[in-house]
Amino acid sequence: MTRTALLMAFCIIWLLGASGLIGTASAAPLELYVSPSGSIPDAFPSLTDALQFARDQEADLTVIYLEPGVYYSHFETFPIEIEKTVYLCGIRDTSKWYQIPQFSSNVETTFWVDDGAKLVLSNIYISPISPYYGSRGIDAGTGSEVIAMGCVFYKTAGSYLGSCHYGGASSYARFVMCDFSYNLAVRSSAGIRMVVDGPSRSPHLVVTDSTFRGNMSDFSPCLSWLDLNPRMPGEAVVADCIFEGNSGGVGAWTPYIEGFGIIGASSTTGRSTAGYWAYTVRNCLFIKNPSHYGGAIGVWGGSSSVENTTLIQDRLEDTNEWWGYIGTGRSILWGEDNMTDWGAAYSCVQGGHEGRGNIDENPLFTFLPGNTDEHLRYFLSSTAAGQGKDSPCIDAGGVSVEEAGMQFYTTRTDFAPDTGTVDMGFHYRIAPRLVMDVEPVGGCYSVLLSCGASRYSDAEVDAYLAAVSPEGELYTFSDGAWQPGIRPLAEGLHLFRGYWHGPFYLTDIPASAIGWRLYAALCKPGTLDYACEPAIYEVQTPK
């Protein structure tokens, strides 16, 4: 089934009332199509034209589907300004997964998100006309929100700002299954740079299932996190990501350290902010990332938590210490050096390290047969998977798989999920990823639901969309209507490896539905067994 057919089949507008579930929506979002080739009837020739039409209609929420192709400055007005809430969704044919809309500009910024506005990107490719021309991908203002799913940021360049910059207070950003490759920046991050100076939803920054490869900067080449206000707690979460061959601060001048390490977090007030913000790195793989300051993970003035992460030969070129503390659990550190002010528990550390459950034994990495990719060389040797010896890191993490949240992950080359006591180190995710985004618009909430398969295999799933009242009444949406009990929304959905699907559903929920709880789930075919973590949201008073 093609991407367009999926949209026609699953884009459903619905309404949840105070006394039950009703079949039609009160105010549907404005849905538009863009087709530079003219192959889609009634579509706009450019995104610029579609956005102007949305402005003229004074639409609070606009959903724009983009035909694959290259969007140049000859037809688009850059930077593309986002003034309200806009979803930009690349239409992808599953038989041609690599063909997605590509934005190539010759100006400083491709997308500009106004103060208080929101941009959701799905299946979008951003790269300058010429490599490292000096164009950033996204520049976002105060109080803005950006969500990117299945997007690519390739060979962008920017002095001070990098591929994606969030310079305003109270901003929020989420990246899911995105690729940042060979981007370049000076005095900033070549990947994502976020400045926090006020309240926002927490955490401020979430990056999951993403790859950072070959990025370069004289500071933090992948992620830079700057906290300006110690009275406003900030939090960044980086999970299930791969960092390979990035370099930071090599041969560059650094008069003011704004963030360092391949992932850097810092504060303008130094030691006084210790403990006021948190930087959580969970289930990530760092491979050969040299950095002048801070190594793979650097913190300045606060603390960082590192869990189920594998770090391989991420060497410092200087011995400067950082102000802060890094706590490591259930991780593997092999070939690392110059690590200061850190603690570890239930971890495999070359050379040894004091702490409960720590070991100093060869982790016995093994590779996936038939693959030469570097990031597929860090499975753990397991006799159950056909290797000749078990890694000492198996079942050595000190807590259960459920406590560590690793039920949908594996360290084995046969992709059998981890069970019992969790293994140390990075786990490869073998489950799909489900995203439900909730946006207050015009006195209602609109809900975006979309999903993606893992990098390593296709998936067959049944989809469920459910609502539970404060009194415990359960409804599921099936066959075009809300019905009591548990019924599938769609059966036998095929999710393609590494392909982002959606958005599938746009949902309006009025303020009268306060207290209802929404559940979205992907289950194994014919069962109610979760194929991945469900998405849950409790309806509250719209802003």
C-alpha positions in Angstrom: 0.0 0.0 0.0 1.4 3.4 -0.9 1.9 6.3 1.5 -1.0 8.2 0.0 -3.3 5.2 0.3 -2.3 4.8 4.0 -3.2 8.4 4.7 -6.6 8.1 3.0 -7.3 5.0 5.0 -6.2 6.2 8.4 -6.5 10.0 8.6 -9.7 10.2 10.8 -11.1 13.2 12.5 -13.1 12.5 15.7 -14.6 14.1 18.7 -14.7 13.0 22.3 -17.7 14.5 24.2 -18.4 14.8 28.0 -21.1 12.2 28.0 -19.6 9.8 25.5 -17.9 9.5 22.1 -19.4 11.3 19.0 -18.6 10.6 15.4 -17.7 13.9 13.8 -15.2 16.7 14.6 -16.2 20.2 15.4 -13.3 21.9 13.6 -11.0 19.9 11.4 -7.5 21.1 10.7 -6.7 22.7 7.3 -5.2 19.9 5.1 -3.3 20.9 2.0 -1.1 19.2 -0.6 2.0 20.5 -2.4 3.0 19.1 -5.7 5.8 20.9 -7.6 5.4 18.4 -10.5 1.6 19.1 -10.8 0.8 15.3 -10.4 -1.5 15.8 -7.4 -4.8 17.4 -8.3 -5.7 20.7 -6.5 -2.3 20.9 -4.9 -0.2 24.0 -4.5 3.0 24.3 -6.6 5.1 25.3 -3.6 5.1 25.2 0.2 5.4 29.0 0.2 2.0 29.2 -1.6 0.4 26.7 0.7 1.5 28.5 3.8 0.3 31.8 2.5 -3.1 30.3 1.8 -3.1 29.0 5.4 -2.4 32.5 6.7 -5.2 33.9 4.6 -7.5 31.4 6.1 -6.2 32.2 9.6 -5.8 28.5 10.3 -4.6 27.6 13.8 -3.5 24.2 12.7 -2.4 23.3 9.2 -1.4 19.9 7.9 0.6 20.0 4.6 1.5 16.9 2.6 4.6 17.3 0.4 5.3 15.4 -2.8 8.8 14.0 -3.0 11.3 16.1 -4.9 13.8 19.0 -4.4 12.4 22.3 -3.1 14.8 25.0 -4.3 14.9 28.8 -3.6 13.8 29.3 -7.3 10.3 28.3 -6.1 10.4 28.7 -2.4 10.9 31.9 -0.3 13.6 31.1 2.3 13.6 31.1 5.3 10.2 29.4 5.4 8.4 31.1 8.2 6.2 29.1 10.6 3.8 31.4 12.4 1.3 29.1 14.1 1.1 25.3 14.3 2.1 23.5 11.1 2.7 19.8 10.3 4.8 19.2 7.2 4.6 15.6 6.1 6.6 14.1 3.3 4.7 11.7 1.2 6.8 8.5 0.8 6.2 5.6 -1.4 7.2 2.5 0.5 8.7 1.0 -2.7 11.0 4.0 -2.9 11.8 4.7 0.8 14.7 6.9 0.0 12.6 9.5 -1.9 11.4 12.2 0.4 11.0 16.0 0.0 14.4 17.7 0.1 14.8 21.3 1.0 18.0 22.9 -0.5 18.5 26.6 0.1 21.3 29.1 -0.3 20.3 31.3 2.7 21.2 31.2 6.4 18.1 29.3 7.6 15.7 26.9 5.9 12.9 26.9 8.5 12.3 29.8 10.9 9.8 29.0 13.7 8.3 32.2 15.3 8.0 32.8 19.0 5.2 30.6 20.4 4.8 28.7 17.1 5.1 24.9 16.5 6.6 22.9 13.6 6.2 19.2 13.2 8.3 17.6 10.4 7.8 14.1 9.1 10.0 12.5 6.4 11.9 15.7 5.4 15.4 16.0 4.1 17.4 19.2 4.7 20.7 20.0 3.0 22.1 23.1 1.4 22.6 23.5 -2.4 26.3 23.2 -1.9 27.8 21.2 1.0 28.6 23.4 4.0 27.2 26.5 2.2 26.2 28.0 5.5 22.6 27.1 5.8 21.0 25.9 9.0 18.1 23.5 9.0 15.9 25.0 11.7 16.0 28.2 13.8 13.4 28.4 16.5 12.4 31.3 18.7 11.1 31.8 22.3 8.4 29.4 23.5 8.5 27.5 20.2 8.2 23.8 19.7 9.7 21.5 17.0 9.1 17.8 16.5 11.0 16.0 13.7 10.4 12.4 12.8 12.2 10.4 10.2 14.1 13.5 9.0 17.6 13.9 7.6 20.0 16.8 8.2 23.0 16.5 5.9 26.1 18.7 5.4 24.5 21.9 6.8 26.8 24.5 8.2 26.4 27.4 10.5 28.6 29.8 12.5 27.4 29.7 16.1 24.2 27.8 15.5 24.5 24.4 13.6 21.8 22.3 12.0 19.0 23.0 14.5 19.1 26.0 16.8 16.7 26.7 19.7 17.9 30.1 21.0 14.7 31.3 22.8 13.5 30.7 26.3 11.0 28.0 27.1 11.5 26.1 23.8 10.8 22.4 23.4 12.3 20.0 20.8 11.9 16.3 20.0 13.7 14.3 17.4 12.7 10.7 16.6 14.5 8.5 14.1 16.5 11.4 12.5 19.9 11.3 10.9 22.5 14.0 11.4 25.5 13.4 9.1 28.5 15.5 8.2 27.2 18.8 9.5 29.7 21.6 10.4 29.5 24.4 13.0 31.8 27.0 14.6 31.5 27.9 18.3 28.3 25.8 18.6 26.9 22.3 17.9 26.8 21.0 14.3 23.7 19.0 15.3 21.3 20.4 17.8 21.9 23.5 20.0 19.4 24.4 22.7 19.4 27.4 25.1 17.1 27.1 28.2 16.0 30.2 30.0 12.5 29.7 31.3 9.7 27.1 32.0 8.6 24.7 29.4 7.3 21.1 29.2 9.9 18.8 30.7 12.2 17.6 29.4 13.1 20.5 27.1 14.9 18.3 24.6 14.3 14.7 23.7 16.3 12.8 21.0 15.6 9.2 20.4 16.4 6.5 17.7 18.7 9.0 15.9 22.1 8.7 14.3 24.9 11.3 14.5 27.8 10.5 12.1 30.8 12.6 10.9 29.7 15.9 12.4 32.4 18.5 13.3 32.6 21.5 15.5 35.0 23.3 17.8 32.6 22.7 20.6 30.0 19.9 20.8 29.5 18.5 17.3 26.3 16.6 18.1 24.4 18.2 20.9 24.9 21.4 22.9 22.8 22.2 25.9 23.1 25.7 27.5 21.2 26.5 30.7 21.0 30.3 31.3 18.6 30.3 34.3 19.5 28.2 37.4 16.1 28.9 38.9 14.3 27.2 36.1 15.1 23.4 36.0 16.0 22.1 32.6 16.3 18.5 31.4 17.5 16.8 28.2 17.0 13.2 27.4 19.1 11.3 24.7 18.1 7.7 24.2 18.7 4.9 21.7 21.1 7.0 19.6 24.3 6.1 17.8 27.3 8.6 17.7 30.0 7.5 15.3 33.1 9.4 14.1 32.2 12.8 15.3 34.9 15.3 16.4 34.8 18.3 18.7 37.3 21.0 19.4 40.1 19.5 17.3 42.5 22.2 16.3 40.1 25.0 17.1 40.3 28.0 19.4 38.1 28.0 22.5 38.0 31.3 24.3 34.7 30.5 25.9 33.5 27.0 26.6 29.8 27.0 25.7 29.5 23.2 25.7 32.0 20.5 25.0 32.2 16.8 24.5 30.5 15.1 21.7 27.4 15.7 23.8 27.9 18.9 25.8 25.9 20.5 28.6 26.9 23.8 30.2 25.8 26.8 32.2 26.9 30.4 32.1 27.0 30.5 35.9 29.4 27.6 36.4 29.3 25.7 39.7 26.3 27.6 41.2 23.9 25.7 38.9 25.1 22.2 40.0 22.0 20.0 40.4 19.6 22.4 38.8 19.4 20.6 35.5 19.9 17.0 34.3 21.3 15.5 31.2 20.2 11.8 30.8 21.9 9.6 28.2 20.2 6.2 28.0 21.0 3.3 25.8 23.4 5.1 23.4 26.4 3.9 21.5 29.5 6.1 21.1 32.2 4.9 18.7 35.5 6.6 18.1 34.5 10.2 18.8 37.6 12.4 19.5 37.1 15.6 21.4 39.4 18.3 22.6 37.4 18.9 25.8 35.0 16.5 27.6 35.4 13.3 25.6 32.1 11.7 24.6 30.0 13.3 27.3 30.9 16.6 28.9 29.1 18.6 31.6 29.8 22.1 33.0 28.1 23.1 36.2 25.6 20.3 36.7 25.2 16.5 36.5 24.6 13.8 33.9 23.3 10.3 34.1 24.5 7.6 31.7 22.6 4.3 31.6 23.0 1.2 29.4 25.5 3.0 27.2 28.6 1.7 25.4 31.6 4.0 24.8 34.4 2.9 22.6 37.6 4.8 22.1 36.2 8.3 22.7 39.5 10.0 23.5 40.3 13.4 24.8 43.1 15.4 23.3 43.4 17.6 26.4 43.1 16.8 30.1 41.0 19.8 31.1 38.5 18.8 33.8 34.8 19.8 33.8 32.7 21.1 36.6 30.0 18.6 37.2 29.4 14.9 37.7 28.6 11.9 35.5 27.0 8.9 37.0 27.3 5.7 35.0 25.2 2.6 35.4 24.9 -0.7 33.5 27.4 0.6 30.8 30.5 -0.5 29.0 33.5 1.8 28.8 36.3 0.3 26.7 39.3 2.1 25.3 38.3 5.4 27.1 40.7 7.6 28.8 41.1 10.9 30.8 37.8 10.4 32.6 37.4 12.6 35.7 34.7 13.2 38.3 32.5 10.2 37.6 31.1 7.2 39.3 30.0 3.8 38.0 28.0 0.8 39.1 27.3 -2.5 37.4 29.5 -1.4 34.5 32.3 -3.0 32.5 35.3 -0.6 32.7 38.6 -1.3 31.0 41.3 -0.8 33.7 38.7 -1.2 36.5 36.7 1.4 38.5 35.5 1.4 42.1 31.8 0.7 42.5 29.2 -2.0 43.2 29.0 -4.7 40.5 31.7 -3.2 38.3 33.9 -5.6 36.2 37.1 -5.3 34.2 36.8 -8.1 31.6 36.8 -8.1 27.9 33.1 -7.6 26.9 33.5 -9.9 23.9 31.8 -7.8 21.3 30.6 -9.6 18.2 29.2 -8.4 14.9 26.0 -9.1 12.9 26.8 -11.7 10.2 26.9 -10.3 6.7 27.2 -6.7 7.8 30.2 -4.4 7.8 28.7 -1.3 9.3 30.7 -0.2 12.3 27.7 0.3 14.6 26.6 -3.3 14.1 29.9 -4.6 15.6 28.8 -4.2 19.3 26.5 -7.1 20.0 27.5 -9.3 23.0 28.8 -12.7 22.3 26.2 -15.3 23.4 26.2 -19.1 23.1 22.4 -19.0 22.8 22.8 -16.9 19.6 25.5 -19.2 18.2 28.8 -17.7 19.4 31.3 -19.9 21.2 31.4 -18.0 24.5 29.1 -15.8 26.6 30.1 -12.2 27.3 30.7 -11.4 31.0 28.3 -8.4 30.5 25.3 -10.7 29.9 22.9 -10.6 32.9 25.3 -8.4 34.8 23.4 -5.1 34.9 22.2 -5.5 38.5 18.4 -4.8 37.8 15.7 -6.5 35.9 15.0 -5.8 32.2 11.7 -4.2 33.2 13.3 -1.9 35.8 15.8 -0.8 33.1 13.0 -0.4 30.5 14.8 -2.7 28.0 12.0 -5.2 27.2 12.0 -4.2 23.6 15.8 -4.4 23.1 18.5 -6.9 22.5 22.3 -7.4 22.7 22.2 -10.7 20.7 22.8 -11.2 17.0 19.7 -13.4 16.7 17.6 -10.3 17.9 16.1 -12.3 20.8 14.9 -9.7 23.4 16.8 -9.3 26.7 15.1 -11.0 29.6 15.7 -11.5 33.3 18.6 -9.4 34.6 19.5 -6.7 32.1 22.7 -6.9 30.2 25.4 -4.2 30.5 25.9 -1.7 27.7 24.1 -0.6 24.6 21.0 -2.6 23.3 19.7 -2.6 19.8 16.1 -1.6 19.6 14.0 -4.3 17.9 10.5 -2.8 18.4 8.6 -0.1 16.5 8.4 3.4 17.9 5.0 5.1 18.5 4.5 8.9 18.9 1.4 10.7 20.1 1.7 14.4 20.1 -1.0 16.6 21.7 -1.5 20.2 20.7 -4.0 22.7 22.2 -5.7 24.5 19.3 -8.8 26.8 19.5 -10.1 25.5 22.8 -9.6 21.9 21.8 -6.7 19.4 21.7 -5.5 18.0 18.4 -3.7 14.6 18.6 -1.1 13.5 16.1 -0.4 9.7 16.0 2.4 8.2 13.9 4.9 5.3 14.1 8.1 3.9 12.7 9.7 0.4 12.5 13.1 -0.3 13.9 16.3 0.2 11.9 16.8 -3.5 11.7 13.6 -5.2 10.6 10.1 -4.8 9.3 7.2 -5.2 11.7 3.7 -6.6 11.4 1.3 -5.0 14.0 -2.3 -4.4 14.9 -3.1 -0.8 15.9 -5.4 0.3 18.7 -6.8 3.7 19.7 -8.7 3.7 23.0 -10.3 6.2 25.4 -11.2 5.6 29.0 -13.6 7.8 30.9 -12.9 9.0 34.5 -15.6 6.4 35.5 -13.6 3.6 33.8 -15.7 3.2 30.6 -13.6 1.9 27.8 -14.1 2.7 24.1 -12.0 1.8 21.1 -12.2 3.3 17.6 -13.0 0.5 15.1 -14.8 0.3 11.7 -15.2 4.1 11.6 -17.0 4.5 15.0 -16.3 4.5 18.8 -17.5 1.2 20.3 -17.4 -0.2 23.9 -14.8 -2.9 24.5 -11.5 -3.7 22.8 -11.5 -3.7 19.0 -8.5 -3.0 16.7 -8.3 0.2 14.7 -6.3 -1.6 12.0 -5.1 -5.1 11.6 -2.0 -6.4 9.9 -0.3 -3.1 9.4 3.1 -3.6 7.8 5.8 -1.2 9.0 8.8 -1.0 6.8 12.3 -1.1 8.3 13.7 2.4 8.9 10.6 4.1 7.5 8.5 6.6 9.3 4.7 6.2 8.9 2.3 9.0 9.6 0.7 11.0 10.7 -2.3 8.7 10.6 -4.8 10.3 12.9 -5.7 13.9 13.7 -8.1 14.1 16.6 -10.1 16.9 18.1 -10.9 16.7 21.8 -13.0 19.5 23.5 -12.4 20.9 26.9 -15.5 19.0 28.1 -13.5 15.7 27.9 -11.3 16.6 30.9 -10.2 13.5 32.8 -10.5 11.1 29.8 -7.4 9.1 29.2 -6.2 8.3 25.7 -4.2 5.1 24.8 -2.5 4.4 21.5 -0.8 1.0 21.1 0.8 -1.3 18.6 0.3 -5.0 19.4 1.6 -8.2 18.0 -0.9 -9.5 15.4 -3.9 -11.3 16.8 -3.0 -10.5 20.4 -3.0 -7.7 23.0 0.7 -8.1 23.6 2.5 -4.8 23.2 4.9 -4.7 20.2 6.3 -1.5 21.7 5.7 1.0 24.6 2.1 2.4 24.4 1.4 6.1 24.2 -0.8 7.5 27.0 -2.2 11.0 27.5 -4.7 12.4 30.0 -6.9 15.2 28.7 -6.5 18.4 30.6 -7.9 21.9 30.3 -6.7 23.4 26.9 -4.5 26.5 27.2 
